[in-house]
Amino acid sequence: MSTTIAIDQVLDGLVDMHCHSGPSPMPREFDHAGGARDGWDRLHMRALVAKCHHHNTQMDVLSQKALLADIPTEVIGAVALNSTVGGLNLAQVQLCLGLGGRVVYLPTVSSGRHIDCHAENLGFPTPTVKLTAERIEVVRDGEVVPELLPIFDLIAEHDAVLNGGHLHPEDITACFAAARERGVRRFVVSHPDFVIGADPKQCLSYIEQGALIEHELHMYDPAATMRWPIEQLLEWISVLGPENTLIGSDLGQAGFPRPVDAFRRVGAALLDLGLAEKDLRRIVHDNPRELLSLTD
């Protein structure tokens, strides 16, 4: 059996938890429908989460619905609470979740941590229009700001996912704790070792709060730009456990690999290093389906 056939059997029906498809003020390789169709045609992708730092993608999902009518892949909308949507804006969360979106990101490009990292020139793409990323404060004097509390209530009401965004590790802890008190039960921390700067010990504490830890193919695919050693990803999985791990592509940027190709390359490399097929399938198939309440 060829390597491609073997890895495709493991990945069949995967969920991409973190896709930067378009439209976006950042240059994109494909739109949401295009990403979903490519995923379905080549790997029977079950779903992808469409992430944009600058607007509510559930509106895009609805506008592209006709383009997805003949394939089963589901595109799931999300909203990131950055300055371009008004920051900690309850109305934007109402709009996103009310129309079927399922993921709310705490500030990403508007977090103090991200803005500081951007100044360090970590390679973030350049928008095609001028945008101002104002700092959005989520914790003040050790307490979560009051504007977040009704947002947490709404996430709990919809049983949606709260993602820690690009916050400082201690701010993620505080926000998750406050959200749990309001009834939120689905949490994700994305790329803890990029921008955020959370070590495995801190991630184990997030897991104790009910979170899954998401790693990104963008960082580990040798055909992308960062090219981190695959051994690093395997170490994270080993320490945190496959049952607590997600993988997203973090791809869609113009000129970058397509998610399916990155899943194949990184997935095959993990198997070559000794990760069990059942563990990889749990990470890309079972965990995200349970998180997003996908029933088939």
C-alpha positions as CSV (number, residue, x, y, z in Angstrom):
1,M,0.0,0.0,0.0
2,S,1.4,3.4,-0.9
3,T,2.2,6.0,1.7
4,T,-0.4,8.4,0.3
5,I,-3.1,5.8,0.4
6,A,-2.2,4.8,4.0
7,I,-2.2,8.4,5.3
8,D,-5.4,9.2,3.4
9,Q,-7.2,6.3,5.2
10,V,-6.1,7.8,8.6
11,L,-7.1,11.3,7.6
12,D,-10.4,10.4,5.9
13,G,-13.2,12.6,7.2
14,L,-10.9,15.0,9.1
15,V,-11.9,18.4,10.5
16,D,-9.7,21.4,9.9
17,M,-10.1,23.4,13.1
18,H,-8.3,26.6,11.9
19,C,-8.6,27.6,8.2
20,H,-7.8,31.1,7.0
21,S,-9.9,31.0,3.8
22,G,-11.4,34.1,2.3
23,P,-12.7,36.7,2.0
24,S,-10.3,38.5,4.1
25,P,-8.3,41.8,4.1
26,M,-5.3,39.4,4.0
27,P,-4.4,37.8,0.6
28,R,-5.9,34.4,0.5
29,E,-5.3,31.4,-1.7
30,F,-9.0,30.3,-1.8
31,D,-12.4,31.1,-0.3
32,H,-14.3,29.0,2.3
33,A,-16.2,27.1,-0.4
34,G,-13.1,26.4,-2.4
35,G,-11.3,25.1,0.7
36,A,-14.2,22.9,1.6
37,R,-14.5,21.5,-1.9
38,D,-10.8,20.7,-2.1
39,G,-11.0,19.0,1.3
40,W,-14.0,17.0,0.3
41,D,-12.6,15.9,-3.1
42,R,-9.3,14.7,-1.7
43,L,-9.9,13.6,1.9
44,H,-13.7,13.6,2.5
45,M,-13.1,16.5,4.9
46,R,-16.1,16.6,7.3
47,A,-15.8,20.3,8.3
48,L,-13.5,23.3,8.5
49,V,-13.7,26.2,10.9
50,A,-13.3,29.4,8.9
51,K,-11.3,31.9,10.9
52,C,-10.7,35.6,10.1
53,H,-9.1,38.0,12.5
54,H,-11.2,40.9,11.1
55,H,-14.8,39.9,10.6
56,N,-17.6,37.4,11.5
57,T,-17.1,34.5,9.0
58,Q,-20.6,33.1,9.6
59,M,-21.9,35.8,7.3
60,D,-19.5,34.5,4.6
61,V,-20.6,30.9,5.2
62,L,-24.2,31.9,4.5
63,S,-23.3,33.8,1.4
64,Q,-21.4,30.9,0.0
65,K,-23.9,28.2,1.0
66,A,-25.1,27.6,-2.6
67,L,-21.5,26.8,-3.6
68,L,-21.5,24.0,-1.0
69,A,-24.8,22.5,-1.7
70,D,-23.5,19.4,-3.5
71,I,-20.8,18.4,-1.0
72,P,-21.2,17.2,2.6
73,T,-18.3,19.3,4.0
74,E,-19.6,21.8,6.5
75,V,-18.0,25.2,6.9
76,I,-18.3,26.5,10.4
77,G,-18.3,30.2,11.0
78,A,-16.5,32.1,13.8
79,V,-15.9,35.5,15.2
80,A,-12.7,36.9,16.7
81,L,-13.2,39.8,19.2
82,N,-10.8,42.2,17.7
83,S,-11.1,46.0,17.1
84,T,-12.5,45.6,13.6
85,V,-15.7,44.0,15.0
86,G,-15.8,46.4,17.9
87,G,-13.8,44.4,20.4
88,L,-15.7,42.7,23.1
89,N,-18.9,43.2,21.2
90,L,-21.9,41.2,22.4
91,A,-23.9,42.1,19.3
92,Q,-21.3,40.5,17.0
93,V,-21.3,37.3,19.1
94,Q,-25.1,37.3,19.0
95,L,-25.0,37.6,15.2
96,C,-22.4,34.9,14.7
97,L,-23.8,32.3,17.0
98,G,-27.4,33.2,16.2
99,L,-26.8,32.5,12.5
100,G,-25.1,29.2,13.2
101,G,-21.5,30.0,14.0
102,R,-19.9,27.9,16.7
103,V,-16.5,29.4,17.7
104,V,-15.7,32.6,19.5
105,Y,-12.1,33.8,19.7
106,L,-10.9,36.0,22.4
107,P,-8.8,38.9,20.9
108,T,-6.1,37.7,18.5
109,V,-4.5,40.5,16.5
110,S,-5.9,43.0,19.0
111,S,-4.4,41.3,22.1
112,G,-1.5,43.0,23.7
113,R,0.5,39.8,23.3
114,H,0.0,39.7,19.6
115,I,0.7,43.4,19.1
116,D,4.0,43.0,21.0
117,C,4.9,40.0,18.9
118,H,4.0,41.8,15.7
119,A,6.5,44.5,16.6
120,E,9.1,41.7,16.8
121,N,8.4,40.9,13.1
122,L,7.4,37.3,13.4
123,G,6.2,37.1,9.8
124,F,2.5,37.9,10.0
125,P,1.0,38.7,6.6
126,T,0.3,42.3,5.5
127,P,-3.3,43.4,5.0
128,T,-4.4,44.7,1.6
129,V,-6.1,47.6,3.3
130,K,-4.9,49.8,6.1
131,L,-6.1,48.4,9.5
132,T,-5.6,49.6,13.0
133,A,-5.3,46.9,15.6
134,E,-6.3,48.5,18.9
135,R,-5.4,46.8,22.1
136,I,-8.4,45.0,23.6
137,E,-8.1,44.5,27.4
138,V,-9.7,41.4,28.8
139,V,-8.3,41.3,32.3
140,R,-8.0,44.3,34.6
141,D,-6.5,44.2,38.1
142,G,-6.6,40.5,38.0
143,E,-10.3,40.3,37.1
144,V,-12.0,39.6,33.8
145,V,-13.5,42.8,32.4
146,P,-17.3,43.0,32.8
147,E,-17.9,43.3,29.1
148,L,-16.9,39.6,28.7
149,L,-19.5,38.2,31.1
150,P,-22.6,38.5,28.9
151,I,-20.5,37.1,26.0
152,F,-19.6,34.1,28.1
153,D,-23.3,33.7,29.0
154,L,-24.2,33.6,25.3
155,I,-21.5,31.1,24.4
156,A,-22.8,28.9,27.2
157,E,-26.4,29.3,25.9
158,H,-25.3,28.1,22.5
159,D,-22.9,25.5,23.8
160,A,-20.3,27.0,21.5
161,V,-16.5,26.9,21.7
162,L,-14.4,29.6,23.4
163,N,-10.9,29.9,21.9
164,G,-8.2,31.7,24.0
165,G,-7.2,33.8,21.0
166,H,-3.7,35.3,21.2
167,L,-3.8,36.3,24.9
168,H,-1.1,36.1,27.5
169,P,-1.1,32.7,29.2
170,E,-2.4,34.0,32.5
171,D,-5.2,36.0,30.8
172,I,-6.3,32.8,29.1
173,T,-6.5,31.1,32.5
174,A,-8.5,33.9,34.0
175,C,-10.9,34.1,31.0
176,F,-11.5,30.3,31.0
177,A,-12.1,30.3,34.7
178,A,-14.7,33.1,34.5
179,A,-16.3,31.4,31.4
180,R,-16.6,28.1,33.2
181,E,-18.4,29.8,36.1
182,R,-20.9,31.2,33.5
183,G,-21.5,27.7,32.0
184,V,-19.1,27.5,29.1
185,R,-17.8,24.0,28.7
186,R,-15.9,23.9,25.3
187,F,-12.5,25.5,25.2
188,V,-9.5,25.6,22.8
189,V,-6.0,27.0,23.1
190,S,-4.4,27.5,19.7
191,H,-0.6,27.3,18.9
192,P,0.5,27.7,22.6
193,D,4.2,27.9,21.5
194,F,3.6,30.6,18.9
195,V,2.7,34.2,20.0
196,I,1.0,33.0,23.2
197,G,4.1,31.5,24.9
198,A,2.4,28.9,27.0
199,D,4.6,25.9,28.0
200,P,3.4,22.3,28.4
201,K,2.8,22.8,32.2
202,Q,0.5,25.7,31.5
203,C,-1.3,23.8,28.8
204,L,-1.9,20.9,31.3
205,S,-3.6,23.5,33.5
206,Y,-5.8,24.6,30.5
207,I,-6.7,20.9,30.0
208,E,-7.7,20.7,33.6
209,Q,-10.1,23.6,32.9
210,G,-11.6,21.5,30.1
211,A,-9.6,22.8,27.1
212,L,-8.2,21.0,24.1
213,I,-4.8,22.2,22.8
214,E,-4.6,23.0,19.1
215,H,-1.4,22.9,17.0
216,E,-1.0,24.2,13.5
217,L,0.3,22.6,10.3
218,H,1.5,26.0,9.1
219,M,4.3,25.8,11.6
220,Y,5.4,22.2,10.9
221,D,4.8,21.7,7.2
222,P,8.2,21.8,5.4
223,A,6.5,23.3,2.4
224,A,5.3,26.3,4.5
225,T,7.5,29.1,6.0
226,M,8.2,28.3,9.6
227,R,9.4,24.6,9.2
228,W,9.6,23.8,12.9
229,P,10.9,20.2,13.6
230,I,8.1,17.6,13.5
231,E,9.7,16.1,16.6
232,Q,8.5,19.2,18.5
233,L,4.9,18.5,17.6
234,L,5.3,14.8,18.5
235,E,6.7,15.8,21.9
236,W,3.7,18.1,22.6
237,I,1.3,15.2,21.7
238,S,3.3,12.8,23.9
239,V,3.2,15.2,26.9
240,L,-0.4,16.4,26.6
241,G,-1.9,13.2,25.2
242,P,-3.7,12.7,21.9
243,E,-7.0,12.8,23.7
244,N,-6.3,16.5,24.5
245,T,-4.9,17.5,21.1
246,L,-6.3,19.1,18.0
247,I,-4.6,20.0,14.7
248,G,-5.7,22.9,12.5
249,S,-4.0,23.9,9.2
250,D,-3.7,27.7,9.9
251,L,-3.4,27.8,6.1
252,G,-5.2,29.6,3.3
253,Q,-2.7,32.4,2.9
254,A,-1.8,33.3,-0.7
255,G,1.1,31.3,-2.0
256,F,1.0,28.8,0.9
257,P,0.3,25.0,0.8
258,R,-3.3,23.9,0.7
259,P,-4.5,22.3,4.0
260,V,-5.0,18.8,2.5
261,D,-1.3,18.7,1.4
262,A,-0.1,19.9,4.7
263,F,-2.2,17.3,6.6
264,R,-0.8,14.6,4.4
265,R,2.8,15.7,4.9
266,V,2.7,16.4,8.6
267,G,0.5,13.4,9.3
268,A,2.8,11.0,7.5
269,A,5.8,12.5,9.3
270,L,4.1,11.9,12.7
271,L,3.4,8.3,11.8
272,D,7.0,7.8,10.6
273,L,8.2,9.0,14.0
274,G,6.0,6.4,15.8
275,L,2.7,8.1,16.5
276,A,0.0,5.4,16.3
277,E,-2.6,5.7,13.5
278,K,-5.4,5.5,16.1
279,D,-3.9,8.5,17.9
280,L,-3.6,10.6,14.8
281,R,-7.1,9.7,13.8
282,R,-8.4,10.7,17.3
283,I,-6.6,14.1,16.9
284,V,-8.0,15.0,13.4
285,H,-11.3,13.1,13.5
286,D,-12.7,12.2,16.8
287,N,-11.7,15.1,19.0
288,P,-12.9,17.9,16.7
289,R,-16.1,16.1,16.0
290,E,-16.9,15.8,19.6
291,L,-15.9,19.4,20.3
292,L,-18.1,20.8,17.5
293,S,-21.0,18.4,18.1
294,L,-20.7,16.9,14.7
295,T,-22.9,13.8,14.7
296,D,-21.7,11.9,11.6
